[in-house]
Amino acid sequence: MRGDSVKAGQAIAALDTAPHHNALRQADANVASAAAQLALLQEGYRREEVAQVDQAQAAYEYADKFYQRQQGMWGKGAVAQNTLDDARSARQQALATLQAAKEKLGQFESGNRPQEIAAAEAALAQAQAVQAQAILDLSDTTLTAPSDGVILTRAAEAGSMLSAGSTVFTLSLTRPVWIRAYIDEPQLGHAKPGRQVLIYTDSRPDSPYHGTVGFVSPSAEFTPKSVETPALRTDLVYRLRIIVNDADDLLRQGMPVTLRFDTDSVTP
């Protein structure tokens, strides 16, 4: 909710995970299928292929002997021409089956072509990449806080349809606390990175916070209207970033402060 404090890594929102679980299951199945196909190509032939050749050989020998007997009986007029033709057809069919089994076994014995194995390896790698993306998409269904902070706004309600890159929460980071300030050119020589700064607020006029100059803009810009010094609003200034070293909950986003350089920190 708005105003709640969150910790880094804390889950603050989640998408419907059902479609992503389905995509991951499909990716897992594709990886298993591709891995099995690659293993099949790498393993080569099995004993079953040899047994098929033996069976085809036995079937051909039987058909050949049967045809020889029918042919002898036909010569004696003991069988009809149709019976002899059927026996010849069965013998030719058994021979064709035997030749096909031998050719297939020969392909298995010679092994698969390197290109076929390379294609199977590439298919497995592609399936694994899709699987990795599915795992990443599933993990991205949970929105976690990138840092400690306070929720300023909630841009989406539960059950909303969101597109990629949509804003769900606006988070104000609590650490580190920094101040955007501006300085004119005559004072620029004092604003060196690492210089100590005293930070005064209206609620603590006698008890300043302590900060450090962390960034000095390399280029000048016009003073923003929010700066409360009318004499400087038309002048060119340089933007500073002051890191607050001892920030507490009394410092709020957008609060105006007064900065003074800590003279005690200057080395003679």
C-alpha positions as CSV (number, residue, x, y, z in Angstrom):
1,M,0.0,0.0,0.0
2,R,1.0,3.6,-0.4
3,G,3.4,4.7,2.3
4,D,4.5,1.2,3.2
5,S,8.2,0.5,3.8
6,V,9.7,-2.3,1.8
7,K,13.1,-4.1,2.0
8,A,15.4,-5.0,-0.9
9,G,14.2,-8.3,-2.5
10,Q,10.8,-8.2,-0.9
11,A,8.0,-9.4,-3.2
12,I,5.5,-6.6,-3.8
13,A,3.5,-7.8,-6.8
14,A,3.0,-11.0,-8.9
15,L,1.6,-11.9,-12.4
16,D,-0.5,-14.9,-13.1
17,T,2.0,-17.7,-13.4
18,A,-0.3,-20.3,-15.1
19,P,0.7,-19.4,-18.7
20,H,4.4,-19.4,-17.8
21,H,4.2,-22.8,-16.0
22,N,2.6,-24.2,-19.2
23,A,5.3,-22.7,-21.4
24,L,7.9,-24.2,-19.1
25,R,6.4,-27.6,-19.2
26,Q,6.3,-27.5,-23.0
27,A,9.9,-26.3,-23.1
28,D,10.9,-29.2,-20.8
29,A,9.2,-31.7,-23.1
30,N,10.9,-30.3,-26.1
31,V,14.3,-30.6,-24.4
32,A,13.6,-34.2,-23.5
33,S,12.5,-35.0,-27.1
34,A,15.6,-33.3,-28.6
35,A,17.9,-35.1,-26.1
36,A,16.4,-38.5,-27.0
37,Q,16.7,-37.8,-30.7
38,L,20.4,-36.9,-30.3
39,A,21.0,-40.0,-28.1
40,L,19.4,-42.2,-30.8
41,L,21.6,-40.8,-33.5
42,Q,24.8,-41.2,-31.4
43,E,24.0,-44.7,-30.2
44,G,23.6,-46.3,-33.7
45,Y,21.8,-49.5,-34.4
46,R,20.4,-51.9,-31.9
47,R,20.1,-55.7,-31.7
48,E,16.5,-55.4,-32.9
49,E,17.7,-54.3,-36.3
50,V,19.9,-57.4,-36.6
51,A,17.0,-59.6,-35.5
52,Q,14.7,-58.1,-38.2
53,V,17.3,-59.1,-40.8
54,D,17.4,-62.6,-39.5
55,Q,13.6,-62.8,-39.5
56,A,13.4,-61.5,-43.1
57,Q,16.1,-64.0,-44.2
58,A,14.1,-66.9,-42.6
59,A,10.9,-65.7,-44.2
60,Y,12.6,-65.5,-47.6
61,E,14.1,-68.9,-47.3
62,Y,10.7,-70.4,-46.4
63,A,9.0,-68.6,-49.3
64,D,11.7,-69.7,-51.7
65,K,11.5,-73.4,-50.7
66,F,7.7,-73.2,-50.9
67,Y,7.9,-71.7,-54.4
68,Q,10.4,-74.5,-55.5
69,R,8.0,-77.2,-54.3
70,Q,5.0,-75.6,-56.0
71,Q,7.0,-75.3,-59.2
72,G,7.9,-79.0,-59.1
73,M,4.3,-79.9,-58.5
74,W,3.1,-77.6,-61.2
75,G,5.4,-79.4,-63.6
76,K,3.6,-82.6,-62.7
77,G,0.2,-81.0,-63.1
78,A,-0.5,-81.4,-59.4
79,V,-1.2,-77.6,-58.8
80,A,-2.9,-74.9,-60.7
81,Q,-1.1,-72.0,-62.4
82,N,-2.7,-69.5,-59.9
83,T,-1.2,-71.4,-57.0
84,L,2.3,-71.2,-58.6
85,D,1.8,-67.5,-59.3
86,D,0.9,-66.8,-55.7
87,A,4.0,-68.7,-54.4
88,R,6.2,-66.7,-56.8
89,S,4.6,-63.4,-55.7
90,A,5.2,-64.4,-52.0
91,R,8.8,-65.2,-52.7
92,Q,9.4,-61.9,-54.5
93,Q,7.8,-60.0,-51.6
94,A,9.9,-61.8,-49.0
95,L,13.0,-61.0,-51.1
96,A,12.2,-57.3,-51.2
97,T,11.6,-57.3,-47.5
98,L,15.0,-59.0,-46.9
99,Q,16.8,-56.5,-49.1
100,A,15.2,-53.5,-47.3
101,A,16.1,-54.9,-43.9
102,K,19.7,-55.4,-45.0
103,E,20.0,-51.9,-46.4
104,K,18.6,-50.4,-43.2
105,L,21.0,-52.5,-41.1
106,G,23.8,-51.3,-43.3
107,Q,22.9,-47.7,-42.7
108,F,22.8,-48.3,-38.9
109,E,26.2,-50.1,-39.0
110,S,27.9,-47.4,-40.9
111,G,26.5,-44.8,-38.4
112,N,24.7,-41.6,-38.9
113,R,26.2,-38.8,-40.9
114,P,28.0,-36.1,-38.9
115,Q,25.7,-33.5,-40.3
116,E,22.7,-35.3,-38.9
117,I,24.3,-35.5,-35.4
118,A,25.3,-31.8,-35.7
119,A,21.7,-30.9,-36.6
120,A,20.4,-32.9,-33.6
121,E,22.9,-31.1,-31.3
122,A,21.7,-27.7,-32.6
123,A,18.1,-28.7,-32.1
124,L,18.9,-29.7,-28.5
125,A,20.7,-26.4,-27.9
126,Q,17.8,-24.4,-29.3
127,A,15.3,-26.3,-27.1
128,Q,17.5,-25.6,-24.0
129,A,17.6,-21.9,-24.9
130,V,13.8,-21.8,-25.0
131,Q,13.7,-23.7,-21.7
132,A,16.1,-21.1,-20.1
133,Q,13.9,-18.3,-21.4
134,A,10.8,-20.0,-20.0
135,I,12.5,-20.3,-16.6
136,L,13.5,-16.6,-16.7
137,D,10.0,-15.6,-17.7
138,L,8.5,-17.5,-14.8
139,S,10.9,-15.9,-12.3
140,D,10.0,-12.5,-13.7
141,T,6.4,-13.0,-12.7
142,T,7.3,-11.8,-9.2
143,L,8.1,-8.1,-8.8
144,T,10.6,-7.5,-6.0
145,A,11.8,-4.2,-4.5
146,P,15.2,-3.3,-5.9
147,S,16.2,-1.6,-2.7
148,D,15.0,-0.5,0.6
149,G,12.4,2.3,0.2
150,V,8.9,3.6,0.7
151,I,6.0,3.1,-1.8
152,L,4.9,6.5,-3.1
153,T,2.2,5.4,-5.7
154,R,0.5,2.2,-6.9
155,A,-0.2,2.5,-10.6
156,A,-2.0,-0.8,-11.1
157,E,-4.7,-2.6,-9.2
158,A,-5.0,-6.4,-8.6
159,G,-6.3,-8.1,-11.7
160,S,-5.2,-5.4,-14.1
161,M,-3.9,-6.3,-17.6
162,L,-0.3,-5.1,-18.0
163,S,2.0,-4.8,-21.0
164,A,5.8,-5.2,-20.8
165,G,7.5,-2.2,-19.1
166,S,4.3,-1.0,-17.4
167,T,4.7,0.9,-14.1
168,V,3.2,-0.9,-11.1
169,F,4.7,1.0,-8.1
170,T,6.7,4.2,-7.7
171,L,9.3,3.6,-5.0
172,S,11.2,6.2,-3.1
173,L,14.6,4.8,-2.1
174,T,15.6,5.4,1.5
175,R,19.3,4.6,1.1
176,P,21.3,6.3,0.0
177,V,19.7,9.7,0.6
178,W,21.0,12.4,-1.6
179,I,20.2,16.1,-2.3
180,R,20.1,17.9,-5.7
181,A,21.6,21.3,-5.2
182,Y,22.9,24.1,-7.4
183,I,25.9,26.4,-7.0
184,D,27.0,29.5,-8.9
185,E,30.3,29.8,-10.7
186,P,32.1,32.0,-8.0
187,Q,31.5,29.2,-5.4
188,L,32.2,26.3,-7.8
189,G,35.8,26.1,-6.7
190,H,34.6,24.9,-3.2
191,A,32.4,22.2,-4.6
192,K,34.9,19.4,-5.0
193,P,33.9,15.7,-4.9
194,G,34.5,14.5,-1.4
195,R,34.0,17.9,0.2
196,Q,32.1,17.8,3.5
197,V,28.8,19.7,3.6
198,L,26.5,20.8,6.5
199,I,22.8,20.3,5.8
200,Y,20.2,22.4,7.6
201,T,16.5,21.9,7.7
202,D,13.8,24.2,9.1
203,S,12.9,21.6,11.8
204,R,16.6,21.3,12.9
205,P,18.2,24.7,12.5
206,D,20.8,24.1,15.1
207,S,21.5,20.4,14.4
208,P,22.7,19.9,10.9
209,Y,23.1,16.7,9.0
210,H,26.4,15.9,7.4
211,G,26.9,15.2,3.7
212,T,29.6,14.7,1.0
213,V,29.8,16.2,-2.4
214,G,29.4,13.2,-4.7
215,F,28.9,14.7,-8.1
216,V,29.5,18.0,-9.8
217,S,27.9,18.7,-13.2
218,P,30.5,19.4,-15.9
219,S,28.2,21.9,-17.7
220,A,26.3,24.9,-16.5
221,E,22.5,25.2,-16.7
222,F,19.8,27.7,-15.9
223,T,18.7,27.8,-12.3
224,P,15.4,25.8,-11.8
225,K,12.4,27.8,-10.6
226,S,12.2,25.8,-7.5
227,V,15.4,27.4,-6.1
228,E,14.3,29.9,-3.5
229,T,16.9,32.6,-4.3
230,P,15.3,35.2,-6.7
231,A,18.7,36.7,-7.5
232,L,19.9,33.4,-8.9
233,R,17.0,32.4,-11.0
234,T,18.3,34.0,-14.2
235,D,21.9,33.0,-13.6
236,L,23.8,29.9,-14.8
237,V,24.6,27.4,-12.1
238,Y,26.1,23.9,-11.7
239,R,24.2,21.0,-10.4
240,L,25.6,19.1,-7.4
241,R,24.6,15.8,-5.8
242,I,25.2,15.7,-2.0
243,I,25.2,12.3,-0.3
244,V,23.7,12.5,3.2
245,N,25.9,10.5,5.6
246,D,23.6,10.5,8.7
247,A,20.1,10.6,7.2
248,D,17.1,9.7,9.3
249,D,13.3,9.5,8.8
250,L,13.0,13.3,9.3
251,L,14.4,13.9,5.8
252,R,11.7,13.7,3.3
253,Q,11.6,13.7,-0.5
254,G,11.3,17.2,-1.9
255,M,12.1,18.9,1.4
256,P,14.0,22.2,1.0
257,V,17.3,22.4,2.8
258,T,20.1,24.9,3.2
259,L,23.7,23.8,2.5
260,R,26.9,25.2,3.9
261,F,30.4,23.9,3.3
262,D,32.1,22.5,6.4
263,T,35.1,24.7,6.9
264,D,36.5,22.3,9.5
265,S,37.0,19.7,6.8
266,V,39.2,22.0,4.6
267,T,42.8,21.0,4.7
268,P,45.1,24.1,4.9
